[in-house]
């Protein structure tokens, strides 16, 4: 869930109007501006992006193999970091 929150945060960070509202208002005031719609839009956009990525991975054996290798390497790198700490 935390990783997903970072994804949404990054997407909202691209919205100059909402970021201006956040910078220039209290939290309560900013929540009344475009923030809620920006959250909804970011969630919808991320769902579409993930759906597209899922279909590419499942329908293309080469992309699936590459994705599997990337995930494997990430896990091994994470494991290596855990042992070095």
N, C-alpha and C positions, 0 to 999 in steps of 0.2 A: 504494500500500500504506500509505503514511503517513497519507493522509486516512482510509482505512478504520480504521486503528488509533485515530485520534481519535474516530471514530464509536463504536467499541467502548468506548474509554475513557469517553466521555460516558455511555454506557448503564450501564456498571458503576458510575460515579459516583453513580447514582441508588440503588444498593443499599447501604442504611445499614449492614447487618450486615457486608458485605464491606469497606466503607470503614473501619469500626471495626477489623476484623481487620488491615487494612493499616496503620492508624495505631498499633496497639498491639503489633505483633509484628515480628520480623525478616522479611526477605524469604522466607527458607526456611520459617519457621513460617507465614507468611501463605499461601504456596503450598499448604500442607497443609489450609487451611481451605476456605472456600466460593469462593475465587478461580477455580479451574479450571471449576467448574460455572457461575459467573457469566460467564466468557468464552464457554463453549459456548452458554449461553442468549442472550447478547448477539449472537453470530454468527448463531444461528438467527433471532432476532427481526429483525435487520437484513436478512437474506435475504428474509423474508416482507414486510417493508416495501418493499424494493427491487422485489420481484416485483409487489406491488400498484401501486407507482408506474409501473413499466414497462407494466403492462396498461392503466392509465388513459391514459398518453401514447399508446400504440399504438392504442387503441380510440376515442379521442375527438379528432377533428381540431382542435377549438378548444383543448383542453389541449396538444396536440402543438405547435400554433403558438405558444402562450404559452410553453411550455417552451423551444422553439427560440429565441424572442426573449430569454428570460432567459439562456440559455447564450451567445448572441451578445453580449449586453450585458456579461456577465462577461468574455468573451474580449477585447472591445474595451477594457474598463476595465483589464484586465491589461496589454494592449498599450500603452495610454496611460501606465501606471505605468512600464513598462519604458523607454519613451522619455524620461520625465522624470528618470530616475536617471542 
